[in-house]
Amino acid sequence: MSLLVPLYVHPAEDPGAWHRLISAATLTYGVVLNPANGPGERPDPAFTAAAGALRAAGARLLGYVDTDYGMRAGADIAEDLRRHREWYGADGCFLDRVTATPEALPACRRLVRAVRRSGTGTVVLNPGVHPAAGYARLADLTVTFEGHWSTYVSAFSRPAWTARQPPERLCHLVYGVPEALVPLAVRTAHERGAAVCGPVTGEPPNPWAELTPALTGAPR
């Protein structure tokens, strides 16, 4: 099992979830750190401690950065990345709300190159849908589905190019999964060509406020 874990709850608010995550760090592809829709304006001691414990447990840390579908300035993105590295020791990034169209691909390519030049290791792109084929070649991991379980089971389709991608470079993030069906969600992602997944039981507006049961003792 290889799980991408966005846990968007403060460690002081749910320390138990963070402790369970740290204990299960070896099952994760990476953990997305998101103190304040990004790194925030100043270091958060609780996130610093959690990040340190995750690193010690062997987890890959991905700093959350919102790209606003190509509208955010490159300098602002670079500053977010710097803060994630210096404050929390992030060794990668989770670029959220990235573009998906062929026309925007060159700009995304330039962004990823700049991110890598800044010293960022693992790059995860999250368009949340299947983007034009070229996007998947830019990143280490591309999230090609982010949505509700009901949509995942009833309306999912994938373009032919995904079959030519190594499964370990594709990820599906699914929320609203009934707890008993979390193992099925993991198997379904694998069957659909995504070796990395992140099934959670939560619902909007913040489905990522709870830890995936795949790490907390749900049957596998």
C-alpha positions as CSV (number, residue, x, y, z in Angstrom):
1,M,0.0,0.0,0.0
2,S,1.2,3.5,-0.9
3,L,-0.9,6.3,0.6
4,L,-0.7,10.0,-0.1
5,V,-1.9,11.7,3.1
6,P,-3.2,15.2,3.2
7,L,-4.1,15.7,6.9
8,Y,-5.5,19.2,7.1
9,V,-6.1,19.5,10.8
10,H,-3.9,21.2,13.4
11,P,-1.8,18.8,15.5
12,A,-3.1,20.5,18.7
13,E,-6.7,19.9,17.6
14,D,-6.3,16.2,16.9
15,P,-3.0,15.0,18.3
16,G,-4.2,11.4,18.1
17,A,-4.5,11.5,14.4
18,W,-1.0,12.8,14.0
19,H,0.4,10.2,16.4
20,R,-1.3,7.4,14.4
21,L,0.1,8.9,11.2
22,I,3.6,9.1,12.6
23,S,3.3,5.5,13.7
24,A,2.2,4.4,10.2
25,A,4.7,6.6,8.3
26,T,6.2,3.6,6.4
27,L,2.9,3.0,4.7
28,T,2.8,6.5,3.2
29,Y,4.0,7.8,-0.2
30,G,4.2,11.2,1.5
31,V,2.4,13.5,4.0
32,V,1.2,16.9,2.8
33,L,1.9,19.6,5.4
34,N,-0.6,22.4,5.3
35,P,-0.4,24.7,8.4
36,A,-2.4,27.7,6.9
37,N,-3.3,27.0,3.3
38,G,0.4,27.0,2.8
39,P,3.3,27.4,5.3
40,G,1.7,30.5,7.0
41,E,3.3,33.7,8.0
42,R,5.5,32.3,10.7
43,P,6.6,28.9,11.9
44,D,4.0,26.9,13.8
45,P,5.7,25.1,16.7
46,A,3.1,22.2,16.7
47,F,3.7,21.6,13.0
48,T,7.4,21.9,13.5
49,A,7.3,19.1,16.1
50,A,5.0,16.9,14.0
51,A,7.1,17.4,10.9
52,G,10.2,16.4,12.9
53,A,8.6,13.3,14.2
54,L,7.4,12.3,10.7
55,R,10.9,12.8,9.3
56,A,12.4,10.7,12.1
57,A,9.8,8.0,11.3
58,G,10.9,8.0,7.6
59,A,8.0,10.0,6.0
60,R,8.5,12.1,2.9
61,L,7.2,15.6,3.7
62,L,5.4,17.6,1.0
63,G,4.8,21.3,1.6
64,Y,1.3,22.4,0.4
65,V,1.4,25.2,-2.2
66,D,-1.7,26.6,-3.9
67,T,-0.9,27.6,-7.5
68,D,-4.5,29.0,-8.2
69,Y,-4.6,27.4,-11.6
70,G,-1.5,29.3,-12.8
71,M,-2.6,32.7,-11.4
72,R,-0.2,33.0,-8.5
73,A,3.1,34.7,-9.0
74,G,6.1,32.5,-9.2
75,A,7.8,34.6,-6.5
76,D,5.0,33.8,-4.1
77,I,5.2,30.1,-4.9
78,A,9.0,30.2,-4.4
79,E,8.5,31.9,-1.0
80,D,6.1,29.3,0.1
81,L,8.5,26.6,-0.8
82,R,11.4,28.3,1.0
83,R,9.3,28.5,4.2
84,H,8.2,24.9,4.0
85,R,11.9,23.8,3.6
86,E,13.3,26.1,6.3
87,W,10.5,25.8,8.9
88,Y,9.3,22.3,8.5
89,G,12.1,20.5,6.6
90,A,9.8,19.6,3.7
91,D,11.7,17.6,1.1
92,G,9.0,17.9,-1.6
93,C,6.0,19.9,-2.5
94,F,2.3,19.3,-3.2
95,L,1.3,21.8,-5.9
96,D,-2.5,22.2,-5.6
97,R,-5.0,23.5,-8.1
98,V,-2.6,23.3,-11.1
99,T,-3.8,23.7,-14.6
100,A,-4.9,20.8,-16.8
101,T,-5.3,22.2,-20.3
102,P,-2.8,21.7,-23.2
103,E,-2.5,25.5,-23.6
104,A,-1.3,25.9,-20.0
105,L,1.2,23.1,-20.1
106,P,4.3,25.2,-21.1
107,A,3.7,27.5,-18.1
108,C,3.3,24.5,-15.8
109,R,6.5,23.1,-17.2
110,R,8.4,26.3,-16.4
111,L,6.9,26.3,-12.9
112,V,8.1,22.7,-12.2
113,R,11.5,23.5,-13.5
114,A,11.8,26.5,-11.2
115,V,10.6,24.4,-8.3
116,R,13.2,21.8,-8.9
117,R,15.9,24.4,-9.3
118,S,15.0,25.8,-5.9
119,G,16.1,22.6,-4.3
120,T,12.7,20.9,-3.9
121,G,12.9,17.1,-4.4
122,T,9.6,15.3,-4.9
123,V,7.0,17.3,-7.0
124,V,3.4,16.3,-6.8
125,L,0.9,18.0,-9.1
126,N,-2.8,18.1,-8.2
127,P,-5.0,19.1,-11.1
128,G,-7.7,16.9,-9.5
129,V,-8.7,15.6,-13.0
130,H,-7.0,13.9,-15.8
131,P,-4.9,16.6,-17.4
132,A,-3.4,16.7,-20.9
133,A,-1.0,13.9,-21.3
134,G,2.2,16.0,-21.0
135,Y,1.6,17.0,-17.3
136,A,2.3,13.5,-16.0
137,R,5.8,13.7,-17.4
138,L,6.6,16.8,-15.4
139,A,6.1,15.5,-11.9
140,D,7.0,12.6,-9.7
141,L,3.3,12.0,-9.0
142,T,0.2,13.5,-10.5
143,V,-3.2,13.4,-8.9
144,T,-5.6,12.6,-11.7
145,F,-8.7,12.3,-9.6
146,E,-9.9,14.2,-6.5
147,G,-13.5,13.8,-5.7
148,H,-16.3,12.0,-3.9
149,W,-16.6,8.3,-3.7
150,S,-20.0,8.4,-5.4
151,T,-18.4,10.0,-8.4
152,Y,-15.5,7.7,-8.3
153,V,-17.6,4.6,-8.5
154,S,-20.2,5.9,-11.0
155,A,-18.6,8.4,-13.4
156,F,-14.9,7.7,-13.5
157,S,-13.2,7.4,-16.8
158,R,-9.6,7.7,-17.9
159,P,-7.9,8.7,-21.1
160,A,-5.8,6.2,-23.0
161,W,-2.5,7.9,-22.1
162,T,-2.8,6.8,-18.5
163,A,-2.2,3.2,-19.5
164,R,1.3,4.2,-20.7
165,Q,2.2,5.7,-17.4
166,P,3.9,3.8,-14.6
167,P,1.2,3.3,-11.9
168,E,3.5,4.7,-9.2
169,R,3.3,8.1,-10.9
170,L,-0.5,8.4,-10.6
171,C,-2.7,9.0,-7.6
172,H,-6.4,9.1,-6.8
173,L,-7.7,11.1,-3.8
174,V,-11.2,10.0,-2.9
175,Y,-13.3,11.4,-0.1
176,G,-16.7,10.4,1.3
177,V,-15.7,6.7,1.3
178,P,-17.7,4.6,3.8
179,E,-15.2,3.3,6.3
180,A,-16.0,-0.4,5.5
181,L,-15.3,0.3,1.8
182,V,-11.9,1.9,2.3
183,P,-10.0,-1.3,1.4
184,L,-12.2,-1.5,-1.8
185,A,-11.2,2.1,-2.6
186,V,-7.5,1.2,-2.4
187,R,-8.0,-1.8,-4.6
188,T,-10.1,0.2,-7.1
189,A,-7.3,2.8,-7.4
190,H,-4.8,0.1,-8.2
191,E,-7.1,-1.5,-10.8
192,R,-7.5,1.9,-12.4
193,G,-3.8,2.4,-12.8
194,A,-2.9,4.5,-9.7
195,A,-0.5,2.8,-7.3
196,V,-0.8,5.8,-4.9
197,C,-4.2,6.7,-3.4
198,G,-5.7,8.6,-0.5
199,P,-9.2,7.4,0.5
200,V,-10.8,9.2,3.4
201,T,-14.3,9.1,5.0
202,G,-14.6,12.9,5.4
203,E,-16.9,15.2,3.5
204,P,-16.7,18.8,2.3
205,P,-15.9,21.5,3.2
206,N,-12.7,19.8,4.6
207,P,-12.7,16.1,3.9
208,W,-9.0,15.9,4.7
209,A,-9.5,16.8,8.4
210,E,-9.5,13.1,9.4
211,L,-6.9,10.5,8.9
212,T,-7.5,7.8,6.3
213,P,-8.8,4.6,8.0
214,A,-6.3,2.8,5.7
215,L,-3.7,3.8,8.3
216,T,-5.8,3.3,11.4
217,G,-6.8,-0.4,11.5
218,A,-9.5,-0.7,8.9
219,P,-9.4,-4.2,7.2
220,R,-7.1,-4.3,4.3
